[in-house]
Amino acid sequence: MIDHTITITNDVGLHARPAAVFVKKAAEFDAAITIENVTRGGDPMNAKIILSVFKAAVSQGHEVKIAAEGPDEDDALSALVGLIEVDFAE
């Protein structure tokens, strides 16, 4: 398992379109992927389920930890961190 913590800079956080883009990207990988709102605390949520991502309640400025475990974990983590770094622009 690998993980990376990153700050969400998008002005709406992980809501609506950014969350949908994030989940769609996560679903492209075989690895099990979770997202955890480090700022608010709470449990890791399944990053491939939109309602789980919404429940993480990630707003602008929050730190999130993304973890991936599986055969393509490196590619998955790299793609999701990259997506956050470009404010969810596909």
C-alpha angles and dihedrals in degrees: 000000000000130000142184131197118215138167118243109232098174109117094234097039116215098336132122112334098014091051091049091050091048094050092046091053093046091052090060091073134073093216120101105249129194134182124205128189101228093183096057097028123223137125127311111267130211105263092205094064117074095209090053091053090050090050089057085069096211115184132180111293095023120130116230130191115216116196128187131187125181145059096313099032095128093053092044095051092045092051095048095045089047090052091054092047091058093045093252095301107155 
